[in-house]
């Protein structure tokens, strides 16, 4: 490939990502306003100004326009957990990694709330969200297993990671329907602390 062709390829990739982002934004807005099952691919495409065929070049199905990149943010969480101090309790490190993700600059909170509401609105989307978390678990479990060591490290790590993902999901679901201006990081801490209290037998 010539040197001149490489920047052009980069520009095309940026343009493609921009179109994908725009389709996703429009789709989530329509799904939140009208209900996921009530909006067709054709409606989303028309709102964006493309054909249904073009929509499917970017997203194989409607559900994919909501999930977008199932692994992407999981890789961010993995990187941020890996950067935590080695002597930090694993549970605290996972919570801090999720908190760091929620504090990522440039996150559109209003759009994030809409996406979370849509994700929880139908069985198909809840299933896709579970698939996404299983991918995240595959990224995080080896790191947690390395830190906790001992016998059955992978099994115990899987349990810890799945529990942390459950806390993350519950906190975001609560935040998506909250009308009081609650901070998602505070809700995340409440969810994590609930399991800490259970382990320490401090639940009422």
Secondary structure, 3 states (H helix, E strand, C coil): CCHHHHHHHHHHHHHHHHHHHHHHHHHHHHHHHHCHHHCCHHHHHHHHCCCHHHHHHHCCCHHHHHHCCCCHHHHHHHHHHHCCCCCCCHHHHHHHHHHHHHCCCCCCHHHHHHHHHHHCCCHHHHHHHHHHHHHHHHHHHHHHHHHHCCCCHHHHHHHHHHHHHHHHHHHHHHHHHCCCCCCHHHHHHHHHHHHHHHHCCCCC
